[in-house]
Amino acid sequence: MSSVEIRGAEKSFGSVKVIHGLDLAIEDGAFVALVGPSGCGKSTLLRMLAGLEEMTRGDILIGDKVVTNLNPRERNIAMVFQSYALYPHMTVAENMSFNLKLSHKPRQEIKTRVEEAARMLDLTDLLQRRPAQLSGGQRQRVAMGRAVVRNPNVFLFDEPLSNLDAKLRVQMRAEIKILHQRLGTTAIYVTHDQIEAMTLADRIVVLNRGRIEQAGSPLELYRTPQNLFVAGFIGSPAMNFVGAQVRSGTTGPEAMFSDGSTVRLAQKTRVSDGQQVIIGLRPENLAWHGTGSPLRGTTRLVEPTGAQTHVMFTVAGQDITAVIDGAIEVSPGEEFEVAIAPELVHVFDRETEQRLN
C-alpha cells in the first residue's frame, strides 16, 4: 500500500490546457473519488497517474518514489477500465493470471493468487469459463480479479460500472467497497455519477475545467459545499437555486425573493442588508408542512418513485423540487406548501458564487 501525491500537475493538448497546476495528496489506504462533468479532466488525471498519459509539467509520487517518468509497469498500479478488456479466447483463470505470467511469477504463486482472488470475488466456480459465458457483472468481477492478483500499491478505477444496468451497478458498488475494506489498498475512482462517489469514497475531489473546486468527505461536500458549482453537482435531485436579497428580519437575517416571500437565514450567515445572494435549498430538506420558513406555490409536476415523491412547484417564478413521503398525495395544479429550517438554507454570494454560511 502507498500514498499518492500529485504536485503542480499540468496537461496540455497542443494549445489547449486541460489540467491547471493541480495539487492533490491521497493518504495510504484511502478511497478517493474524482468527480466532475465531462471534460473536467478527471480521466486525464487518472491516465497520468497510470503512466498512460505524459504530464506537461509536475510530478507524481507513489509512496516516497517519484514515478513521473516511469512506465506503467514500473509504477506497480492496477487499473480497472470501463470496458472489461478481457481476452475472449482465454478462461477466467487465464485472464486473471496473464499479467503474472508475463512477470514470470512462479507457477504455484500464480495459482495461489488466482484462487484467493477468485474466492474473494465469488468467481471460484467460473474459473474455467470464457468471457462470452459470463454476465456483465461477472466480467467486471474478473477484470477486478485481474487487478487484485497483482497486489498493487494503488488501484485505479476508470468508470468501471458505466456499462452495467442499474441493479448490477448497486451490487457492484457494494462489492467494490467490501473489496477495499478487505485489502486496504489505496484506491482512486473516476466517475461522473456522484451517487457512486458518495457511497463508495471516504474522500471526494470535485473537478471543474482542470481545477479542484473542493475536496473533502462525502458528507462535508453535501452539507457545506464551498461554492455554487459543488452545491449543484453534489446531491440528487440537485439543489434548488433561487436569487434573493438580504434584509434584516425581527429574528435575524432573511432572504427575500422577487415575489416578496422570505426564508430565514442562520444567525452566523456572513451577509449584510441589501446584499444580492443565491439561496440553495436541497429538495430533501423541504419539509411537508414542517416548521421553519414556509414556501408556497402551485404544483407543476408530480413524480412518484415509491417510498418518495418528487414534487415540482413554482416559487418567485422559478421551479423548485421537493422530496416528500411517497404516501402523501399531491396533484398538479394544487397549492403546495413546504418549510425549511434556517440552518438548512445554503447561501452563496451572487457575484463570487462562494459560500457565505
Sequence and secondary structure as in RCSB ss.txt:
>XXXX:A:sequence
MSSVEIRGAEKSFGSVKVIHGLDLAIEDGAFVALVGPSGCGKSTLLRMLAGLEEMTRGDILIGDKVVTNLNPRER
NIAMVFQSYALYPHMTVAENMSFNLKLSHKPRQEIKTRVEEAARMLDLTDLLQRRPAQLSGGQRQRVAMGRAVVR
NPNVFLFDEPLSNLDAKLRVQMRAEIKILHQRLGTTAIYVTHDQIEAMTLADRIVVLNRGRIEQAGSPLELYRTP
QNLFVAGFIGSPAMNFVGAQVRSGTTGPEAMFSDGSTVRLAQKTRVSDGQQVIIGLRPENLAWHGTGSPLRGTTR
LVEPTGAQTHVMFTVAGQDITAVIDGAIEVSPGEEFEVAIAPELVHVFDRETEQRLN
>XXXX:A:secstr
   EEEEEEEEEETTEEEEEEEEEEE TT EEEEE STTSSHHHHHHHHHTSS  SEEEEEETTEE TTS GGGG
TEEEE SS    TTS HHHHHHHHHHHTT  HHHHHHHHHHHHHHTT GGGTT  GGGS HHHHHHHHHHHHHTT
  SEEEEESTTTTS HHHHHHHHHHHHHHHHHH  EEEEEES HHHHHHH SEEEEEETTEEEEEE HHHHHH  
SBHHHHHHSSSS  EEEEEEEEEETTEEEEE TTS EEE  TT    TT EEEEEE GGG EET SSEEEEEEEE
EEEE SSEEEEEEEETTEEEEEEEETTS   TTSEEEEEE GGG EEEETTT BB  
